[in-house]
């Protein structure tokens, strides 16, 4: 599966990922103590939905496009939608040109005492990421971009951080057949060095059995005590060649996220559904 993000920006998977990312970051902001964020596969940070790649798939229409102008958004989702609106023309609220990536959402939650480290392996994308960070956050000294850097290796090299609190976001492109195995190995290294950190992993759902196996492997990692999963299917997973859904796996999940998750997913699931069999599950593992 090739998940080059410029083709898929703003789709249903981004909605789930970024809503939950924002909820988790809101929780970290509740205490004055500083936190550190690591984004292992940061992408380019900002995506033009009128560009050739995004237009080729048009996936944003069935993702963020379904939320943008709703008047009944729960507070937890409204914050996310407001942040998307901020990068677009306020004089044209019904039109959407830009969609921010996870680095942008993280940067919007930083306070003066917090820090964000962004990793991107793809040489061209990492250059674009640095340029976008300089453009969007020219005065933000607490944002560091590691160009052409293996995000999995960063967990071994950068952990533990000086700050005791924080979150690692792992959002791979899933271009490699062994991507799930790479994530497990990276989490092993991360938890061994920083057992109290929050780890949030996005993953595609084509075959639910593969996802179940992934969950069990993470559960067996020494030091993993609190493990929580949220899986969303936009259609019944009867054809394993399709992207039938996606999920987020949290080690040490924020309390605020687990408390709100059912309300969030009860709202999102019918809106993001694309066929029969759409459903979600949230569970402690």
TATALIN-V742118 format. One record per residue. RES is the residue in one letter. SS is DSSP state (helix for helix, strand for strand, loop for the rest). Layout:
RES/SS
RES/SS
This chain:
X/loop
X/loop
X/loop
X/loop
X/helix
X/helix
X/helix
X/loop
X/loop
X/loop
X/loop
X/helix
X/helix
X/helix
X/helix
X/helix
X/helix
X/helix
X/helix
X/helix
X/helix
X/helix
X/helix
X/helix
X/helix
X/helix
X/helix
X/helix
X/loop
X/loop
X/loop
X/loop
X/loop
X/loop
X/strand
X/strand
X/strand
X/strand
X/strand
X/loop
X/loop
X/loop
X/loop
X/loop
X/loop
X/strand
X/strand
X/strand
X/loop
X/loop
X/loop
X/helix
X/helix
X/helix
X/helix
X/helix
X/helix
X/loop
X/helix
X/helix
X/helix
X/helix
X/loop
X/helix
X/helix
X/helix
X/loop
X/loop
X/loop
X/loop
X/loop
X/loop
X/loop
X/loop
X/helix
X/helix
X/helix
X/helix
X/helix
X/helix
X/helix
X/helix
X/helix
X/helix
X/helix
X/helix
X/loop
X/loop
X/loop
X/loop
X/loop
X/loop
X/loop
X/loop
X/loop
X/loop
X/loop
X/strand
X/strand
X/strand
X/loop
X/helix
X/helix
X/helix
X/helix
X/helix
X/helix
X/helix
X/loop
X/loop
X/loop
X/loop
X/loop
X/loop
X/strand
X/strand
X/strand
X/strand
X/strand
X/strand
X/loop
X/loop
X/helix
X/helix
X/helix
X/helix
X/helix
X/helix
X/helix
X/helix
X/helix
X/helix
X/helix
X/helix
X/helix
X/helix
X/loop
X/loop
X/loop
X/loop
X/loop
X/loop
X/strand
X/strand
X/strand
X/strand
X/strand
X/loop
X/loop
X/loop
X/helix
X/helix
X/helix
X/helix
X/helix
X/helix
X/helix
X/helix
X/loop
X/loop
X/loop
X/loop
X/loop
X/loop
X/strand
X/strand
X/strand
X/strand
X/strand
X/strand
X/loop
X/loop
X/loop
X/loop
X/loop
X/loop
X/loop
X/loop
X/helix
X/helix
X/helix
X/helix
X/helix
X/helix
X/helix
X/helix
X/helix
X/helix
X/helix
X/helix
X/helix
X/helix
X/helix
X/loop
X/loop
X/loop
X/loop
X/strand
X/strand
X/strand
X/strand
X/strand
X/strand
X/strand
X/strand
X/loop
X/loop
X/helix
X/helix
X/helix
X/helix
X/helix
X/helix
X/helix
X/helix
X/helix
X/helix
X/helix
X/helix
X/loop
X/loop
X/loop
X/loop
X/loop
X/loop
X/loop
X/strand
X/strand
X/strand
X/strand
X/strand
X/strand
X/strand
X/loop
X/loop
X/loop
X/loop
X/loop
X/loop
X/loop
X/loop
X/loop
X/loop
X/loop
X/strand
X/strand
X/strand
X/strand
X/strand
X/strand
X/strand
X/loop
X/loop
X/loop
X/helix
X/helix
X/helix
X/helix
X/helix
X/helix
X/helix
X/helix
X/helix
X/helix
X/helix
X/helix
X/helix
X/helix
X/helix
X/helix
X/helix
X/helix
X/loop
X/loop
X/loop
X/loop
X/loop
X/loop
X/strand
X/strand
X/strand
X/strand
X/strand
X/strand
X/loop
